[in-house]
């Protein structure tokens, strides 16, 4: 009797200890139900993550709006970048490292990097007193800064938008699922063509790529396709007469130089548009081709799944009928045996 009482007391004490714990739930039998506590922790974590994403997204959206408004009104960003380029011209050694960092920030924050790319060619050529050395140094600095910024924007876009908004689209619409699958399997080819097109907005493409299912490694390798456009713009910047020409300050440029710049700008603009349209069309064509193939695969897969489900339902129905038949047969035999016993 003493041993039984001891065991009973131990059991009661253990249950009371568990009952006093607010992090545990109990079922009808008094046992601890950890599933509800785990669900509560999971929902809390999800809500915290959603709040962080919302705050970060609103900050990014606000900065983008500021950049757009500033480019149309006061142009503070452009003036700051021009002053930064003037500083690099006087400090070329530290300027390379600083330039990479500033280009990284501009890429993530949606600040257009055209002034920096053109300015890199001018300031590095002027500081080294060599056109080709300046072009080489400027190309390296622009490529590293742009690549690091593109990778950071890709990861940020994937963190903010991939799991929620895009996941619902791909589940609800077959077309989005096909495009997403095409980018996952053939993303490297498509991304190379998009990078080769100078008319595709660089900053927008970085974030949009993060939303898609393109592989991170393929995206990083495809950044090499930025080199042709980078070399072209850096060379154009190295050929400029001053930073005022690059920044677009017409008041500081003579009329003759302005006419020459306008002719050069028209030629460059035509070349850029033609090249951009060619590679842009190729990228769209390749994306459409692979997306159509993946769409057909998705449709076939869904049809096969429906057929398999129908077959499973038919098999289950036949098994249920057989089970009913096996239950009725013994009952009939039992009745026959009872009748035979009555007759006897």
C-alpha positions in Angstrom: 0.0 0.0 0.0 2.8 2.4 0.8 4.5 1.9 -2.6 1.2 2.5 -4.4 0.6 5.8 -2.5 4.1 6.9 -3.3 3.6 6.3 -7.0 0.3 8.1 -7.0 1.8 11.1 -5.3 4.6 11.2 -7.8 2.2 11.0 -10.7 0.0 13.8 -9.3 3.0 16.0 -8.7 4.3 15.5 -12.2 0.9 16.4 -13.7 0.6 19.5 -11.5 4.0 20.6 -12.6 3.1 20.3 -16.3 -0.3 21.9 -15.8 1.3 25.0 -14.3 3.5 25.4 -17.4 1.7 28.0 -19.7 3.6 26.8 -22.7 1.9 23.4 -22.7 -1.6 22.4 -23.6 -3.6 19.3 -22.3 -6.0 17.1 -24.1 -9.2 15.5 -22.7 -7.1 12.7 -21.1 -4.9 15.2 -19.2 -1.9 14.4 -21.4 0.4 17.1 -22.7 -0.4 18.2 -26.3 2.8 19.7 -27.8 1.2 20.2 -31.2 -0.8 23.3 -30.2 2.2 24.8 -28.5 4.3 24.2 -31.6 1.6 25.8 -33.8 1.5 28.8 -31.5 5.3 29.3 -31.8 5.2 28.8 -35.6 2.5 31.4 -36.0 4.3 33.8 -33.8 7.5 33.4 -35.8 5.6 33.8 -39.1 3.9 37.0 -37.9 7.3 38.4 -36.8 8.8 37.6 -40.2 5.9 39.1 -42.0 6.2 42.4 -40.0 10.0 42.6 -40.8 9.3 42.0 -44.5 6.6 44.7 -44.5 8.8 47.2 -42.8 11.7 46.5 -45.1 9.5 46.6 -48.2 7.9 50.0 -47.2 11.4 51.5 -46.6 12.6 50.3 -50.0 9.4 51.6 -51.6 9.8 55.0 -49.9 13.4 55.4 -51.1 12.4 54.4 -54.6 9.7 57.1 -54.6 12.2 59.6 -53.3 14.7 58.8 -56.0 12.1 59.1 -58.8 10.8 62.5 -57.4 14.4 63.8 -56.9 15.4 62.9 -60.4 12.5 65.0 -61.7 12.9 68.0 -59.4 16.0 68.9 -57.4 18.3 66.2 -58.6 20.2 66.0 -55.3 21.3 62.4 -56.0 23.0 63.5 -59.3 24.8 66.4 -57.7 26.1 64.2 -54.9 27.4 61.6 -57.4 29.1 64.3 -59.4 30.8 65.6 -56.3 31.9 62.1 -55.4 33.4 61.6 -58.9 35.4 64.8 -58.5 36.7 63.5 -55.2 37.8 60.2 -56.9 39.6 62.2 -59.6 41.8 63.6 -56.8 42.1 60.4 -54.8 42.2 57.5 -57.4 43.6 54.8 -55.1 41.0 55.1 -52.3 38.5 56.1 -55.0 38.4 52.6 -56.5 37.3 51.0 -53.2 34.9 53.9 -52.4 33.5 53.7 -56.0 32.7 50.0 -55.6 30.9 50.6 -52.3 28.9 53.6 -53.6 27.9 51.7 -56.8 26.7 48.8 -54.6 24.5 51.1 -52.5 23.1 52.8 -55.6 22.2 49.5 -57.2 20.3 48.3 -54.1 18.6 51.6 -53.6 17.4 52.0 -57.2 19.6 55.0 -57.9 20.5 55.0 -61.6 24.1 54.1 -62.1 24.6 55.6 -65.6 26.3 58.7 -64.2 28.7 56.6 -62.2 29.5 54.3 -65.1 30.2 57.1 -67.5 32.0 59.1 -64.8 34.2 56.1 -63.9 35.7 56.2 -67.4 36.4 59.9 -67.2 37.8 60.2 -63.7 40.0 57.1 -63.9 41.3 58.1 -67.3 42.0 61.7 -66.1 43.7 60.5 -62.9 45.9 57.9 -64.7 46.5 60.2 -67.7 45.8 57.2 -69.9 42.6 56.4 -71.8 42.9 52.6 -71.9 44.2 52.4 -68.3 41.2 54.5 -67.2 38.8 52.3 -69.2 40.3 49.1 -67.7 40.2 50.4 -64.1 36.8 51.9 -64.5 35.4 48.7 -66.0 36.7 46.6 -63.2 35.3 49.0 -60.5 31.9 49.2 -62.2 31.6 45.5 -62.8 32.5 44.6 -59.2 30.2 47.2 -57.7 27.3 46.4 -60.1 27.7 42.6 -59.6 27.7 42.8 -55.8 24.7 45.2 -55.9 22.9 43.0 -58.3 23.4 39.9 -56.1 22.3 41.8 -53.0 19.1 43.1 -54.8 18.4 39.5 -56.0 18.6 38.1 -52.5 16.5 41.0 -51.1 13.8 40.6 -53.7 13.7 36.8 -53.1 13.4 37.4 -49.3 10.6 40.0 -49.6 8.4 38.6 -52.4 9.3 35.0 -53.3 7.6 33.0 -50.6 4.3 34.9 -50.4 3.1 36.7 -53.4 4.8 34.6 -56.2 4.1 31.3 -54.4 0.4 32.1 -54.5 0.5 33.0 -58.2 2.3 29.9 -59.3 -0.1 27.7 -57.3 -3.2 29.5 -58.7 -2.2 30.1 -62.4 -0.7 27.5 -64.6 1.0 30.1 -66.8 3.0 31.6 -64.0 4.0 28.1 -62.9 5.3 27.3 -66.4 7.2 30.6 -66.6 8.7 30.0 -63.2 9.7 26.5 -64.1 11.3 27.7 -67.4 13.4 30.2 -65.5 14.4 27.6 -63.0 15.7 25.2 -65.7 16.8 27.6 -68.4 17.4 30.8 -66.3 21.1 31.1 -67.3 20.4 31.5 -71.0 17.5 33.9 -70.4 19.4 36.0 -67.9 22.5 36.3 -70.2 20.3 37.7 -73.0 18.6 40.1 -70.6 22.0 41.3 -69.3 23.2 41.9 -72.9 20.2 44.2 -73.6 21.0 47.7 -72.5 17.4 48.9 -72.7 16.4 46.5 -69.9 16.3 48.5 -66.6 19.3 47.2 -64.6 17.9 47.8 -61.1 14.5 46.5 -61.8 15.8 43.3 -63.4 17.8 42.5 -60.3 14.8 42.5 -58.0 12.5 40.8 -60.6 15.1 38.0 -61.0 15.0 37.4 -57.2 11.2 36.9 -57.4 11.5 34.1 -60.0 12.8 30.6 -59.5 16.1 31.2 -61.3 19.0 29.4 -59.6 21.3 31.7 -57.5 24.4 30.3 -59.1 23.1 30.8 -62.6 22.2 34.4 -61.8 25.6 35.1 -60.4 27.4 33.7 -63.4 25.1 35.5 -65.8 26.5 38.8 -64.4 29.4 38.3 -66.7 27.1 39.3 -69.6 27.2 42.9 -68.2 30.8 43.4 -69.3 30.1 44.4 -72.9 27.7 47.2 -71.9 30.0 48.2 -69.1 33.0 48.6 -71.3 31.0 50.6 -73.9 29.6 53.1 -71.3 33.0 53.4 -69.5 34.7 54.1 -72.8 32.1 56.7 -73.7 32.7 58.4 -70.3 36.5 58.3 -70.9 35.9 60.1 -74.2 33.9 62.9 -72.6 35.5 66.3 -72.1 34.4 66.9 -68.6 32.1 65.7 -65.8 29.7 68.5 -66.7 29.1 66.8 -70.0 28.4 63.5 -68.2 26.2 65.1 -65.6 24.1 67.0 -68.2 25.0 70.6 -67.1 24.3 72.4 -70.3 25.3 75.8 -68.9 28.9 74.8 -68.4 29.4 73.5 -72.0 30.1 75.6 -75.0 27.8 75.8 -78.0 30.2 74.0 -80.4 30.9 71.3 -77.9 27.1 71.0 -77.3 26.4 70.4 -81.0 29.2 67.8 -81.2 27.8 66.1 -78.1 24.3 66.1 -79.5 25.6 64.3 -82.7 27.5 61.8 -80.7 24.5 61.2 -78.3 22.2 60.6 -81.3 24.6 58.0 -82.7 25.1 56.3 -79.4 21.4 56.4 -78.7 20.6 54.7 -82.0 23.3 52.0 -81.4 22.1 51.3 -77.9 18.4 51.1 -78.9 19.1 48.8 -81.8 21.3 46.5 -79.7 18.9 46.6 -76.8 15.9 45.7 -79.0 17.7 42.8 -80.6 18.8 41.2 -77.3 15.5 42.1 -75.6 13.5 40.4 -78.4 15.8 37.4 -78.2 15.3 37.1 -74.4 11.5 37.4 -74.7 11.5 34.8 -77.5 13.6 32.3 -75.6 11.6 32.8 -72.4 8.3 32.3 -74.4 9.7 29.2 -76.1 10.8 27.5 -72.8 7.7 28.7 -71.0 5.5 27.1 -73.6 7.3 23.8 -73.3 7.0 23.9 -69.6 3.3 24.8 -69.8 2.7 21.8 -71.9 4.6 19.6 -69.4 2.6 21.1 -66.5 -0.7 20.4 -68.4 0.3 16.8 -69.2 1.4 16.3 -65.6 -1.9 17.5 -64.2 -3.8 15.2 -66.7 -1.7 12.3 -65.6 -2.4 13.1 -61.9 -6.2 13.3 -62.7 -6.1 9.9 -64.5 -4.2 8.3 -61.6 -6.6 9.7 -59.1 -9.6 8.4 -61.1 -7.9 4.9 -61.3 -7.3 5.0 -57.5 -10.9 5.9 -56.9 -12.1 3.1 -59.2 -9.9 0.6 -57.4 -11.1 1.7 -54.0 -14.7 1.4 -55.2 -14.1 -2.2 -56.4 -12.4 -3.1 -53.2 -15.4 -1.7 -51.2 -17.8 -3.8 -53.3 -15.7 -6.9 -52.8 -15.6 -6.3 -49.1 -19.4 -6.0 -49.0 -19.7 -9.3 -51.0 -17.4 -11.1 -48.6 -19.5 -10.0 -45.6 -22.8 -11.1 -47.2 -21.6 -14.6 -48.2 -21.0 -15.9 -44.6 -24.3 -14.5 -43.5 -26.1 -16.5 -46.2 -24.2 -19.7 -45.3 -25.1 -19.2 -41.7 -28.8 -18.9 -42.5 -28.6 -22.1 -44.6 -27.1 -24.0 -41.7 -29.8 -22.8 -39.4 -32.5 -23.9 -41.8 -30.9 -27.4 -42.0 -30.8 -27.7 -38.3 -34.5 -26.7 -38.0 -35.4 -29.4 -40.6 -33.6 -32.0 -38.6 
